């Protein structure tokens, strides 16, 4: 597999993952496995372009070798989470990245890291 940025991943914002976990805590014990995810995927190039826009400049990129066993595309299917837990993702990728970037820029975060 080439390291060309066309690999696609599903991203789930932490607030959505926490909400799904809380919903799962109240689910019947025999619910089984529930896939929690954003339900849409983005290429690495998409993520880089969003980061560039949020930063207001082009970020520096370092390409690395593809790792053994890595797949070209991942995508969660949250339909069962919706039907069993009443949960669905609410934060899209650009919004999640913007909120995360703002949090990382806060003085309290920078001094704690």
Secondary structure, DSSP 4 states (H G I P E B T S, - for coil): ---SS--EEE---HHHHHHHHHHHHTS-GGG-----S-S-EEEHHHHHHHHHHHHTSPPP----PPPTT--SB----THHHHHHH-------HHHHHHHHHHHHHSHHHHHH-
